[in-house]
Amino acid sequence: MSILERELKLRPRDATMMDRLAALERLGDFSVRGRRHELQRNSFFDTSSRALGKARVGFRRRVIQGQPLATWSLKAESVVLRGIATRAE
């Protein structure tokens, strides 16, 4: 099974923007479905020669507090089109 990930990273113009967005119930056609805080621990793995990094591949283990199992992700090189990265995960 292959999961396709699309990612857009934006940088807020001011430091308070994220707090203002977090307080909203609606943003245009979008509405808040749920809110939660989670504590994550992410570990990234590579070979001693950094072969994965050189190949633009990420190998990550994510543990979320309160969940019994970790999630392992292998992320391949992405294709960027108009600022949006698309890659297999």
MDAnalysis code that builds the backbone (N, CA, C; Angstrom):
import MDAnalysis as mda
import numpy as np

u = mda.Universe.empty(267, n_residues=89, atom_resindex=np.repeat(np.arange(89), 3), trajectory=True)
u.add_TopologyAttr("name", ["N", "CA", "C"] * 89)
u.add_TopologyAttr("resid", np.arange(1, 90))
u.add_TopologyAttr("resname", ["MET", "SER", "ILE", "LEU", "GLU", "ARG", "GLU", "LEU", "LYS", "LEU", "ARG", "PRO", "ARG", "ASP", "ALA", "THR", "MET", "MET", "ASP", "ARG", "LEU", "ALA", "ALA", "LEU", "GLU", "ARG", "LEU", "GLY", "ASP", "PHE", "SER", "VAL", "ARG", "GLY", "ARG", "ARG", "HIS", "GLU", "LEU", "GLN", "ARG", "ASN", "SER", "PHE", "PHE", "ASP", "THR", "SER", "SER", "ARG", "ALA", "LEU", "GLY", "LYS", "ALA", "ARG", "VAL", "GLY", "PHE", "ARG", "ARG", "ARG", "VAL", "ILE", "GLN", "GLY", "GLN", "PRO", "LEU", "ALA", "THR", "TRP", "SER", "LEU", "LYS", "ALA", "GLU", "SER", "VAL", "VAL", "LEU", "ARG", "GLY", "ILE", "ALA", "THR", "ARG", "ALA", "GLU"])
u.atoms.positions = np.array([
    [0.847, -1.173, 0.000],
    [0.000, 0.000, 0.000],
    [0.894, 1.237, 0.000],
    [0.576, 2.179, -0.832],
    [1.340, 3.413, -0.910],
    [0.441, 4.586, -0.535],
    [0.942, 5.422, 0.320],
    [0.226, 6.627, 0.718],
    [0.887, 7.796, 0.017],
    [0.092, 8.647, -0.588],
    [0.598, 9.836, -1.265],
    [0.437, 11.017, -0.323],
    [1.540, 11.670, -0.018],
    [1.523, 12.811, 0.891],
    [1.697, 14.095, 0.102],
    [0.866, 15.083, 0.418],
    [1.015, 16.413, -0.172],
    [1.275, 17.368, 0.975],
    [2.283, 18.214, 0.808],
    [2.699, 19.075, 1.898],
    [2.991, 20.479, 1.390],
    [2.482, 21.445, 2.114],
    [2.753, 22.845, 1.832],
    [3.169, 23.480, 3.141],
    [4.357, 24.042, 3.185],
    [4.843, 24.693, 4.395],
    [4.757, 26.197, 4.203],
    [4.110, 26.828, 5.155],
    [3.933, 28.274, 5.112],
    [4.584, 28.888, 6.351],
    [5.110, 30.063, 6.215],
    [5.710, 30.778, 7.330],
    [4.827, 31.978, 7.658],
    [4.311, 32.057, 8.898],
    [3.440, 33.180, 9.253],
    [4.202, 34.501, 9.249],
    [3.477, 35.562, 8.933],
    [4.098, 36.894, 8.894],
    [4.415, 37.428, 10.279],
    [3.607, 37.034, 11.270],
    [3.897, 37.495, 12.630],
    [3.730, 36.340, 13.608],
    [4.338, 36.477, 14.762],
    [4.396, 35.383, 15.736],
    [3.044, 35.018, 16.327],
    [2.056, 35.906, 16.262],
    [0.754, 35.620, 16.882],
    [-0.243, 34.958, 15.930],
    [0.106, 34.851, 14.662],
    [-0.838, 34.325, 13.678],
    [-1.288, 32.899, 13.998],
    [-0.394, 32.029, 14.418],
    [-0.772, 30.642, 14.696],
    [-1.741, 30.561, 15.874],
    [-1.534, 31.395, 16.890],
    [-2.470, 31.415, 18.018],
    [-3.848, 31.914, 17.584],
    [-3.885, 32.915, 16.707],
    [-5.171, 33.419, 16.217],
    [-5.882, 32.355, 15.379],
    [-5.154, 31.652, 14.539],
    [-5.751, 30.575, 13.747],
    [-6.273, 29.452, 14.635],
    [-5.535, 29.117, 15.681],
    [-5.946, 28.033, 16.583],
    [-7.249, 28.348, 17.303],
    [-7.558, 29.612, 17.457],
    [-8.780, 30.013, 18.164],
    [-10.008, 30.025, 17.254],
    [-9.825, 29.931, 15.944],
    [-10.950, 29.984, 15.015],
    [-11.769, 28.703, 15.047],
    [-13.061, 28.830, 14.791],
    [-13.954, 27.676, 14.621],
    [-14.176, 27.381, 13.144],
    [-14.038, 28.419, 12.300],
    [-14.215, 28.280, 10.851],
    [-13.145, 29.097, 10.142],
    [-12.791, 28.626, 8.953],
    [-11.885, 29.349, 8.064],
    [-12.417, 29.135, 6.652],
    [-13.186, 30.110, 6.158],
    [-13.836, 29.950, 4.863],
    [-14.800, 28.784, 4.902],
    [-14.656, 27.843, 3.965],
    [-15.512, 26.653, 3.910],
    [-15.098, 25.573, 4.903],
    [-13.962, 25.747, 5.562],
    [-13.440, 24.729, 6.480],
    [-13.916, 25.006, 7.899],
    [-14.216, 23.916, 8.627],
    [-14.593, 24.062, 10.039],
    [-13.728, 23.118, 10.875],
    [-13.567, 23.479, 12.139],
    [-12.777, 22.671, 13.056],
    [-13.546, 21.398, 13.377],
    [-12.890, 20.256, 13.225],
    [-13.519, 18.966, 13.535],
    [-13.113, 18.463, 14.899],
    [-11.968, 18.848, 15.350],
    [-11.485, 18.390, 16.650],
    [-10.177, 19.071, 16.986],
    [-9.925, 19.170, 18.243],
    [-8.676, 19.772, 18.704],
    [-8.030, 18.809, 19.685],
    [-6.730, 18.727, 19.627],
    [-6.012, 17.907, 20.592],
    [-4.549, 18.342, 20.613],
    [-3.910, 18.063, 21.700],
    [-2.470, 18.226, 21.804],
    [-1.892, 16.828, 21.947],
    [-0.770, 16.588, 21.329],
    [-0.128, 15.300, 21.484],
    [1.367, 15.498, 21.631],
    [1.962, 14.661, 22.432],
    [3.402, 14.683, 22.624],
    [4.002, 13.610, 21.728],
    [4.834, 14.037, 20.785],
    [5.461, 13.109, 19.838],
    [6.958, 13.029, 20.110],
    [7.498, 11.867, 19.845],
    [8.956, 11.700, 19.829],
    [9.290, 11.085, 18.478],
    [10.078, 11.810, 17.675],
    [10.448, 11.368, 16.337],
    [11.934, 11.040, 16.307],
    [12.249, 9.887, 15.744],
    [13.638, 9.469, 15.564],
    [13.854, 9.213, 14.084],
    [14.934, 9.756, 13.558],
    [15.254, 9.597, 12.139],
    [16.485, 8.717, 12.011],
    [16.448, 7.824, 11.032],
    [17.513, 6.838, 10.864],
    [18.167, 6.984, 9.497],
    [19.462, 6.690, 9.459],
    [20.223, 6.697, 8.213],
    [21.423, 5.786, 8.410],
    [22.130, 5.491, 7.348],
    [23.349, 4.705, 7.453],
    [24.487, 5.621, 7.894],
    [25.604, 5.034, 8.302],
    [26.748, 5.841, 8.730],
    [27.298, 6.686, 7.584],
    [27.090, 6.253, 6.348],
    [27.557, 7.028, 5.190],
    [26.495, 8.017, 4.694],
    [25.353, 8.097, 5.406],
    [24.252, 9.016, 5.069],
    [23.632, 8.708, 3.699],
    [23.561, 7.426, 3.361],
    [23.046, 7.008, 2.052],
    [21.589, 7.422, 1.842],
    [20.768, 7.314, 2.878],
    [19.367, 7.690, 2.713],
    [19.228, 9.193, 2.476],
    [19.928, 9.973, 3.252],
    [19.877, 11.422, 3.078],
    [20.348, 11.858, 1.706],
    [21.412, 11.240, 1.231],
    [21.928, 11.568, -0.111],
    [20.928, 11.202, -1.196],
    [20.147, 10.152, -0.943],
    [19.120, 9.725, -1.905],
    [17.807, 10.472, -1.689],
    [17.788, 11.404, -0.738],
    [16.600, 12.201, -0.402],
    [15.447, 11.305, 0.053],
    [15.798, 10.350, 0.918],
    [14.834, 9.432, 1.503],
    [14.858, 9.624, 3.021],
    [13.690, 9.688, 3.636],
    [13.597, 9.804, 5.085],
    [13.044, 8.526, 5.687],
    [13.641, 8.105, 6.791],
    [13.196, 6.903, 7.502],
    [12.977, 7.318, 8.952],
    [11.697, 7.313, 9.400],
    [11.349, 7.885, 10.695],
    [10.528, 6.914, 11.531],
    [10.782, 6.967, 12.830],
    [9.959, 6.268, 13.819],
    [9.305, 7.342, 14.680],
    [7.957, 7.315, 14.781],
    [7.218, 8.308, 15.565],
    [6.445, 7.585, 16.669],
    [6.652, 8.037, 17.890],
    [5.911, 7.542, 19.046],
    [5.060, 8.698, 19.556],
    [3.766, 8.434, 19.769],
    [2.849, 9.431, 20.300],
    [2.423, 8.962, 21.685],
    [2.617, 9.837, 22.661],
    [2.293, 9.496, 24.039],
    [0.842, 9.038, 24.150],
    [0.644, 7.912, 24.820],
    [-0.697, 7.376, 25.003],
    [-1.110, 6.364, 23.948],
    [-0.313, 6.224, 22.887],
    [-0.623, 5.222, 21.855],
    [0.337, 4.049, 22.017],
    [-0.163, 2.807, 21.923],
    [0.663, 1.649, 22.242],
    [1.734, 1.322, 21.209],
    [1.546, 1.721, 19.954],
    [2.494, 1.337, 18.908],
    [3.106, 2.557, 18.243],
    [4.340, 2.399, 17.809],
    [5.021, 3.446, 17.048],
    [4.609, 3.356, 15.586],
    [4.782, 4.458, 14.868],
    [4.563, 4.488, 13.427],
    [5.905, 4.649, 12.752],
    [6.181, 3.796, 11.792],
    [7.411, 3.880, 11.001],
    [7.042, 4.428, 9.628],
    [7.792, 5.396, 9.137],
    [7.523, 6.000, 7.829],
    [8.786, 5.997, 6.992],
    [8.618, 5.688, 5.728],
    [9.686, 5.788, 4.749],
    [9.203, 6.780, 3.704],
    [9.898, 7.897, 3.595],
    [9.460, 8.962, 2.692],
    [10.465, 9.106, 1.567],
    [9.941, 9.060, 0.350],
    [10.785, 9.140, -0.842],
    [10.953, 10.596, -1.274],
    [11.798, 10.793, -2.259],
    [12.023, 12.129, -2.802],
    [10.705, 12.707, -3.311],
    [10.551, 13.996, -3.147],
    [9.296, 14.629, -3.537],
    [9.428, 15.380, -4.850],
    [8.273, 15.607, -5.456],
    [8.157, 16.450, -6.640],
    [7.472, 17.724, -6.173],
    [8.047, 18.871, -6.477],
    [7.486, 20.153, -6.034],
    [6.887, 20.881, -7.232],
    [5.616, 21.232, -7.107],
    [4.914, 21.964, -8.145],
    [4.203, 23.146, -7.485],
    [4.580, 24.344, -7.852],
    [4.004, 25.572, -7.294],
    [4.034, 25.593, -5.779],
    [5.146, 25.113, -5.200],
    [5.344, 25.175, -3.765],
    [4.750, 24.024, -2.984],
    [4.065, 23.096, -3.648],
    [3.457, 21.951, -2.972],
    [4.264, 20.700, -3.287],
    [4.769, 20.058, -2.242],
    [5.560, 18.843, -2.416],
    [4.636, 17.633, -2.391],
    [4.844, 16.691, -3.308],
    [4.094, 15.443, -3.371],
    [5.102, 14.306, -3.363],
    [4.856, 13.317, -2.479],
    [5.780, 12.182, -2.405],
    [5.069, 10.965, -1.851],
    [5.646, 9.810, -2.146],
    [5.147, 8.568, -1.580],
    [5.631, 8.464, -0.138],
    [4.774, 7.923, 0.709],
    [5.149, 7.748, 2.121],
    [4.892, 6.317, 2.507],
])
